[in-house]
Amino acid sequence: MNLLSELRRTHNETVSKEDKISFNTIFIKIAARALRTHPVVNSSFQGNSIRQYNTANISIAVALENGLVVPTLFHVEQKDLKLIGVELNELVKKAREGKLSPEEMTGGTFCISNLGMYGIEEFSAVINPPQAAILALGKIEDAPVIEQGEIKIVPRMKV
């Protein structure tokens, strides 16, 4: 988390308000890269078989007042952090306004659920069928660690 926090802070200090990135944006990009490295996770159940995908279409769980929706960012592996952030913000806004199309809520090959922003330290997320996996992100909090024989306080997150 230390490196991610530093990456985000450094990036956000040098860009305009609309180009700032969130931890969700970073984790979406990291997930897309991980799916390219481990394609068996980037799969779905198709009856009695498993289908592996060549592209990372990442669904994001968005909590609404009356439930949960899971819009999808398509071809994440081809996008930079700025574009991922813009698309994520647009999808979340549309979700909260009830304006998502059916196409924007289907086609995900992997899902991310982040309850850390609500103060939840850790949780078990429910896989969104037919996807084969989901990543649950908990709260970022400072914790003591030993680095090179010294106790340091660094940001930590349970995933």
Secondary structure, DSSP 8 states (H G I E B T S, - for coil): -HHHHHHHHHHHHTS-GGG---HHHHHHHHHHHHHHH-TTTSEEEETTEEEE-SS--EEE-EEETTEEE--EE--GGG--HHHHHHHHHHHHHHHHTT---GGGGS--SEEEEE-GGGT---------TTBS-EEEE--EEEEEEEETTEEEEEEEE--
